[in-house]
Amino acid sequence: MVQLQRLAIAPSQLLPPHLSLTPEQHHYLCRVLRLGAGDRFIAMDGQGHWWLAELGADTSQAQVLEQLPVQHELPIAVVLLVAMPKGNGMDDIVRQATELGVAAIVPILSDRTLLQPSPQKLDRWRRIAQEAAEQSERQMIPELFEPHPWSQALARWHQSNADAYLCEARGNYLPLLEVLQFRRHPAQLPTWPDSAIVIATGPEGGWTEAEIGAAIAAGYTPVSLGRRVLRAVTAPLVALALIAASLESSCAP
Amino acid sequence: MVQLQRLAIAPSQLLPPHLSLTPEQHHYLCRVLRLGAGDRFIAMDGQGHWWLAELGADTSQAQVLEQLPVQHELPIAVVLLVAMPKGNGMDDIVRQATELGVAAIVPILSDRTLLQPSPQKLDRWRRIAQEAAEQSERQMIPELFEPHPWSQALARWHQSNADAYLCEARGNYLPLLEVLQFRRHPAQLPTWPDSAIVIATGPEGGWTEAEIGAAIAAGYTPVSLGRRVLRAVTAPLVALALIAASLESSCAP
């Protein structure tokens, strides 16, 4: 299959079926990429829309032939319950979790969480999620919930409609990747909001025994993220990277 | 297999075979964990050493029976070639790549790299790698190489003794996780430094066509990190998380 070149356009350039090109875009397509009249490319408007486009006889103009389906979202929703790390760590978590395809982020007040965020913090995290969603060409902006105490989070996001995992460094738990490879195939699951994967990562110092016990009682499967000690800001990204890759892998059972 | 409880100790508490316990540790072991005389636990000194220990008849004292092998390192070495992102992005990459078990980091000067780091920067990255290795209980500190132009890096780290992968967002390449699952089993490979996995991640804007072509000519397999657009600081972490999980997964072929 020939890989079509992609071109970022402004929405205002498009008046279907006409697509006007800026001099720079024209130069890029015809001089840099050496496309000519009748050659095709993909026009992306930065708002999640892609079009198949074709250069006209006058190559400073193009026509859009059809809108293309863009699938950047994961096949089922992933909800991240994340015990808030100290400092500004949540900024990085929200930004990178959004890049990695998360559907919702729930800041968790755990026994070892020091941070009690202000409403301004929550606004800030929502802005970061929106910006990151735009930059990474997401089609949806992840929902950022109010901080939840652990017991309330477990009551709301539990195992009945979701595969729920608790990441825990201590204890000889199975690696998350192995557990994911034995879970039901996404195609056999009902779709969001009826189904989701819920993944919980702990604070500096880890979950307390009581928190782990409560999660197991709520149907969470404890899993390991590997043999190394990860910081509270790194663990959610590792977990989401493994979930996304596993969901998008055709090797899944 | 019974999972032994772990206890963090200060190196000064240990005078083999004697291990003195603080009142808090004694309380934790005997009251919280309900261990008694003759029960065993793992003592960790926070410097990468683990001992099998046994509570004495006087449970405020313990004896160490033997030093335990700690295996936090990946079974084969992973070398990260990383096109330097703008700003202070390399700080985060070095810190998190170290947490994720990388053996060596090679900053790459690519066609689209804006950063030409000073020698002070390299010193700074080496300090970050050392600190992160200590915090994440690594047994080795990742080697931080001088920045290499892409062609020189390809001449030095190529496919002959390593599985080499190039992460590239454009192009319909197979997902890294799938490719890893079909590679040779680690046990069939010679050990470091004779063998390694080399993974290369690109700059903001991606690799140029010429850079991709040179990598393929050097034996690199182009791979995808998923359907979302990742920033240059996030891509290396996703790649390393997938490699580490794949190497430590007993599902590997």
Interface residues (C-beta under 8 A of the other chain):
Chain A: M1 Q3 R6 Q71 H72 D92 Q96 E99 L100 G101 Q135 S136 E137 R138 R170 G171 N172 P175 L176 L177 E178 Q181 L225 G226 R227 R228 V229 L230 R231 T234 L237 V238 A241 L242 A244 A245 S246 E248 S249 S250 C251
Chain B: M1 Q3 R6 Q71 H72 D92 Q96 E99 L100 G101 Q135 S136 E137 R138 R170 G171 N172 P175 L176 L177 E178 Q181 L225 G226 R227 R228 V229 L230 R231 T234 L237 V238 A241 L242 A244 A245 S246 E248 S249 S250 C251
